[in-house]
Amino acid sequence: MFGSALHASAAYRRLAIESAALGADRHQLIGLLFAGVLSAIGQARQALAQGDMLAKAEASSRASRLVSEGLLAAVDRSSGALGEQLYQLWDYCGRRLLVAHLKKDDRIYEEVAQLVGRVSEAWAQIAPQGAPAASAAPAAGAAAADRRAA
């Protein structure tokens, strides 16, 4: 029906993320970006371990796009030192993801995942009063679906 379990998994992931994004505020959208980056890095690492270089390339590309077109683009550099530091962090993460992809180096993927994870955890702690923290459920559900498809 879907052609393969992998395509079904990808369709589920897109639908889950789009559904979550439709009702999200700015804080939640940034949380979804974190979840997306971490999910893509996890997929790249898994594909690297399995020797699936096409899947690694696709996941690496997705992670890089989410960092450069999402996290990096969302930073207000005029907001002072913190804004500039975040910009430099996302720029660094983007460059490291490229190196991880080119060198097929899992340690670099892990490094970037740890950096993004730390900021994501801090971000979740500063959710606006009365608003739920951004949920990583779509990414977690998509990762589970990806594992089932494999």
Secondary structure by P-SEA (a helix, b strand, c coil): ccccaaaaaaaaaaaaaaaaaaaccaaaaaaaaaaaaaaaaaaaaaaaaacaaaaaaaaaaaaaaaaaccccccccccccaaaaaaaaaaaaaaaaaaaaaaaccaaaaaaaaaaaaaaaaaaaaacccccccccaaaaaaaaaaaaaac
